[in-house]
Every structure is written in C-alpha cells, then in structure tokens.
Amino acid sequence: MTLRSVGWFAGDDEVAVLHRVALRLGPEDAGRPVIGIADTASDLNPCNAGFTALAEHVADGVRAAGGVPVRFPVMSLGEDLMKPSAMLYRNLVAMELEETVRAYPLDGVVHLANCDKTVPAALMAAASADVPALLLLGGARSAPEFRGRALGAGTDLWRALDDRRAGVLDDAGWRGLEQCLACAGPGACNVMGTASTLAMLTEAMGMALPGTALLDAVGPDIEAAARATGERLVAMVRADERPSARLTQAALDTAARVLAAVGGSTNAVIHLAAVAGRLGLDASLDRFDALWRGVPLLADVEPCGSGLVHRLRRDGGLPTVLAALGAGGLADLDAVAGDGRAWRDVLPAYPAPGADGSLVRTLADPVLPAPTLAAVSGTLAPSGAVIKVAAASPDLLAHTGRAVVFDSYDDMRTRLDDPALEVDPGDVLVVRGCGPVGVPGMPEWGMAPIPQRLVERGVRDMVRVSDGRMSGTSFGTVVLHVAPEAAVGGPLGLVEDGDRVRLDVPARRLDLLVPDAELARRRSARGAAPRAGAQHLRGWPRLYADHVLQADRGADLDFLTAPTPAHRTFVEPVVGRS
Ligand code: FES
C-alpha cells in the first residue's frame, strides 16, 4: 500500500526537501510509516500523568517495527479540575485530533488516552480520520488503604461525603481520607467509573490491545503494553487496518453489552452514541435498551459490586467478561481484537469466568440480574433518558413522587440543605439546566446529594431526575440525560414544585403527571426557550452551544456526524508549499 505520508516526503522538489528536513528524514527512511503519538500527559490531569514516561515506550515500539515516531501534544481533559466540565471539551479534542491527522503526514496514530473524556475523544477522532489507530490506555491508579479498606476512587469519596453529612465521619476522618486519596499516584479511577468503562469498551471494539484496559498505571506491564502498541500500529499501517473495519455495528452492540455486564458508567452511553454518530451506526436508546435486557451484572466491581479494577484485571479483565457474554451468544467472538486475531483465538489465554472467588461471573450465576441499565422515555423525556439500574434502589424503580425542582446546580447547592426546603424521602429531586446546551457542557450534576436533614434520618437514596450526567463512580436511583433538555424547551423545564413525577423502569417510562392543557399554559407563559446556555458564551462554548446535539445523539456537534456515507469522507489536504 502507498503510505499517506508519501504525499509529503516523496520527490526531489523544494517542498519535499522542506518536509523531509522538518522531520530529519533521510533517503533511508523512505517507506517508513510515520506514527503520531497523541500525548495527553499534563500536570493538570493526574489520571494521564503516566504518559510522560509511557510515550517513550510507544516510540521505542514504533522504531523497533520500522516506523518513525512523532509525538505531539493534545489538550488534556482532566475530570477533576476542568470547569464547568471536561465534557464541554470532548468534541474540541476530537476535532483537534482529526485536524492534526489531516494537516500532518501521519500514517497512523497511537492515542494516549485515559481520563474519562480523552478516551471517547480519541475514538471519535479515530472514527472520523480513519487512519490506522490504537489507543494506549493509561491504566488504573493504586488503591491506598483508608481505615483498613482499599480506597475506590470517587465512589468512596461520595460515600464518605454522605457519612460526613450524616455526622458519622468527623473532620479528622475527612482529612485522613483526603491524604489517602492524594497517595494514589497517577492513573484512572480504580473503580468501574467512566474511564475504566471506556477502556473496557475500547478493548472490546479492537481499538486497544487485548488485556490492556485495566493495567496498573505504573510498572512493567503497562510499559510492555506501550511498546507493543507502537509495534502493532506499524503493522496495522502496513496492512491498512483502519478503524472503520473495527468500529462496526456488531462491535458497537458488543460494546453496549459489555457496558451493561460490567455495570459501567452511564456516560459511556453518550460516548458510544457519539462514536456511532461519526460512522452512521445505530446507537439509539431503544437499540441499547433491547441489548441491555438480556445482560446481567457479570463483573463484581464498584460502584455496582464490591471489588476494584486491579482484581478484575487479575481475574481476566475484559477478555474474561467477553468470554462470559460469548458463552451466551451475547458477544461477537469472530470480531477482531486489537492484536489482529479473532477474539475467540485470544480468549483461551485468559482465566475462565466463574472460577472460585473470581470477580467475573457467568451468565448462569451473575452478581445481579438483568438489566443493569435501562432507557426510559415518556412525557417527561420524549427523546429518552438513562438509569443505571444496578446502582439504584430496587424499591424506587417504580415510584411516583412529588417534584422538588432546582433550576440549576447553583440553585440546588444553595437550597438543598436549607431547613425551609419542603422535602420528604418520597419526593423526586429534579435538577435541570444541566444539559449539553444548558451550562453548556452537560456536567456531572445530575446526582443531587440527599438533603442533609434526610441524610440525618438515615435516608440514603431518593429518585432524582436530571438533564445532566453523573460520575461513573456514583450510585443511586438517578435518571440522567433527559432529552430534550430544559434549555432547548424540553418538558423538564415545565416541571413545578409539587407536580407528580412517575418513574416506572419495568415499563421503561418517565412521566410528568400534569394535564396537557396545564403544560401548554406553562409553555406559552414561559415563551420560546432560547437555544443558549447562560454563561461563558464566546469562543468554543459559543460554537458548542450553537451546534451540540442532545444526549440521545451523543452530544456531538451537528456538523461532525455522518447523516450519509458521503459526510464521513475524510478530505485530504492539498500538499504543497505551506
Ligand atoms: Fe480521571 Fe476518574 S477522574 S479517570
């Protein structure tokens, strides 16, 4: 095959000379694939900090296989620090990566991705650019012990917050927890949060090497994986193995089932839809819900189960989960893994599911019955919403309650613990104004804490409904991603305190029990909802708010999706004098 980079480097004119000099290539380098190493390491993003060292191992692998490694920086999306949300910038980074590929002589790309949004951004870019690509996933952070228990990042912080608000955890304990969390070192959250979930899905779809989704963030295993990824990508370029051959409808369906089997993050539903949208695949909530109905919880990992991802990896990780699903015909084992083999040829090297003490169970002996995730729709969510059933309270899955409405995150934080707030355990907390357009960026504000005075009475869960997202490390009976969101005129914006809201997960319904005539009156009193968030609307947020799609369509930008095959054609630049 002809390398893409030949368009830059072949020839004897001044333009080709300029290009070769820029990368210090000599005649002996002709025919060597140029491999971009998209580096998201940043001091601002501890989850991706390990890439500073790992990038060199990738480069070693590229060189060993005969390629030319070129490292380039990418905006790092760190979940902990970015405001209002790293999600606001996922599409920007996907564009940055796609345009970097377009503009430069890259024959393939190794994406160094770990923290929540860096992974989907890389997948979206790989889908759109469609040059050979693999992700090197940055692995999980360590789990320091706190009061005799290994700490699950995120999940244990949320639990401790509830304990603190209930007066069970004192100030010294709270400070001790902080010190413990600070000791964990680089790497992704070590529970089945968004990063671990996306890593599993990436591996399942053949976009990372088998067995690499949940490595420890530091150590010889991940260094070997980095080198192997560099080597493998050079071979993929030579064989012209492109993402479009991996990211098929069957791969997407398998990923959706893996998501349910591991009790993964609800955020992954949006990210899968965004990747699918780039390729014209079907990632509708109806399709996902149908896929999820037959999938119980197979991975006993927090926040839905009990273990951490380090042990899940030792018990086989993604390959063993895939084997468990495949045994019931719920995974396409003829699909290609990241190393080029069919999954059914990869699996024998991994532990079987269901072994004594294994965190990976079989379909016949799951951790929890199906479904672990569900899509609901109804008069409150005409375009759908998502709930993580496995992290919810069973007795709240069919529940009707009185709405207690918060118009924004600030409103919720200000009034939630106000003694004057009228709220009972059976009420439904509605947090709106948190959708893709509303903030903009759809932050993880959907899981409102339980009001202080109810926590003190021992209440640990309530039905919550939001057009925002929640952290993959969170738990509770929380209906998320309500679409259309309030900021674009969705019925969530019409709810008033005291309205009755009915959640019926078995029937897949979410309804506002208010007569149509009353809703029409409220809608006309409210006027047309402006399509705009309330703040920070210049530059990228302005472009984002004007073009972002709703959650059920992946919250991608409308001009980046693939309504027809022609729209996904990657246009090569004119290569000449710059
Ligand atoms: Fe980065 Fe969890 S905050 S992976």
Boltz pocket constraint, residues with backbone or C-beta under 6 A from the ligand:
constraints:
  - pocket:
      binder: B
      contacts: [[A, 47], [A, 78], [A, 79], [A, 80], [A, 114], [A, 115], [A, 116], [A, 187], [A, 188], [A, 189], [A, 193], [A, 195]]
      max_distance: 6.0
